[in-house]
Amino acid sequence: MTSLTKVPCTIVTGFLGAGKTTLVRHVLENAGGRRLAVIVNEFGDVGIDGEILKSCGIESCPEDRIVELSNGCICCTVADDFVPALKRLLDHPAPPEHIVIETSGLALPKPLVQAFNWPEIASRVTVDGVVAVVDGAAVAAGRFADDPDAVSRRRAEDVSLDHENPLEEVYEDQLLCADLVVLNKADLMSSEERGRVISEIGRVVSGSVKIVEVEHCRVSPKVLLGLGVATESDVANRVSHHDNEAEHDHDDFESFVIDLRGFETPQILIQKIAEAAAKHDILRVKGFAEILDKPMRLLIQGVGSRIQHRFDRAWHKDEERLSRLVVIGQKGLDAKAIRNLILG
């Protein structure tokens, strides 16, 4: 069976808060009638990104074609979770014409690409391309700059660091596996910063990899879907920091859930989250909250101290108005202090 007869799959990778879910939602909303399906993977016990996508109400991708794989890195649970989920979508009476796979912000894409060579699915699907979403503003601020001197200084300042920053490795491995880089949040960078970030990315990726600058992940599906790379056949050439490891783990990261009460205004909650993020070096916050006397559900997404919020949909009539936040950070987060600050 040739790749032309296989169902193409686009893998969307990118670090925490880069804009992967926003990108996937934009693709779904502009699918042009093409039947799509989505597999979304999250780090943590509560699925937020899948809920965001399911609330879209998009005809080309109904809820039964949005599959959530929670509480486990997709690249670590290929046999138990990913392959069965993929097969269920392919066996659907009206199978998708294209599948979009959103990985966790902590996932390494290369093991996932390798999984497409498994006998159970190799004849039925192909990796149309790997799309890496980059938070341009974060990179411009030096969060993932490939600066050995800076890494050495940080390691010297923090006695708990006895190896290269794992965040750097995750970020670079995502770029090293990419067929296309979406440089998001271009509106938050100056022209000089954009040029510098593009140069930094260019030193990591292959010269054939295109870099697309966007705002709010608004990029045409015609650009993202239909790359036709068949990345699984080229996986041996995708170098990785973890190529010599039998497996990898996420012991450097942890997450926990905060159950919230209803708040009188969004601003009260957002201010508390921003304060907690600044004091405790939180990487990512995402969740939903009830605002008293409001019929709409408040969606919250934060990267570091940048917290965004909006009302995404009305509460359903018989729906329990759960208010929950997922907090993600490096190991050692003071969960009790963060909870007390947000709930106090």
TATA-V897787 format. One record per helix or strand. SS is the DSSP state (a for helix, b for strand). FROM is the first residue (numbers start at 0). LEN is the number of residues. Records with the same first field share a line. If there is no record, write none. Layout:
# TATA-V897787
SS=FROM-LEN ; FROM-LEN
This chain:
# TATA-V897787
a=2-3 ; 19-10 ; 48-6 ; 58-3 ; 62-3 ; 77-13 ; 108-7 ; 118-4 ; 135-5 ; 147-10 ; 165-11 ; 185-3 ; 190-12 ; 220-4 ; 230-7 ; 265-15 ; 334-9
b=6-8 ; 35-6 ; 65-4 ; 97-5 ; 124-11 ; 179-5 ; 209-4 ; 252-7 ; 262-1 ; 283-8 ; 295-8 ; 305-9 ; 323-7
